[in-house]
């Protein structure tokens, strides 16, 4: 089975180029056999891709954009669904391939079984916690974090108030100094006027 990746080699869209590179680079990193099919230079590839993308997967204008991924004739998905599968460690399932030994990806049947076991273990753990936890212990980590956050906010507010007080004090001092300077200038002018009057007399 060959994975087919339909690309546009001469696309003018930077976003499309980046998506195409992401898909190809990831497939190469997984050592998955794939074939690149160019829809920009080959009209047959373009028509085949458009005809084989399911109607419900096509955008509102009816023209699917690259990259589009197929396993032989079976449609796998576009970049968005590929990206979601990559995030969920489910790329092999997305491509319709069996995960290799040592892969993080678990077959779907096993994954469901594990999930069921995990749920049972989680429920048992919750019951044990409920039994073990004393009734009077109402304080939680969330409450402690909230208290710490509250203290931090109070400290910040206090710092802001202190800064404002310092600034106001500095402004008062400057105003007082300016007033003192004005008074001194006024006294000097009065003294000069009196001296001039005395000299005139």
Buried (B, 14 or more C-beta within 10 A) or exposed (E): EEBBBBBBEEBEEEEBBEBBEBBBEBBEEBEBEBEBBBBEEBEEBBEBBBEBBEEEEBEEEEEBBBBBBBBEEEBBBBBEBBBEBBEEEBBBBBBBBEBEEEEEBBEEEEEEEEEEEEEEEEEEEEEEEEEEEEEEEEEEEEEEEEEEEEEEEEEEEEEEEEEEEEEEEEEEEEEEEEEEEEEEEEEEEEEEEEEEEEEEE
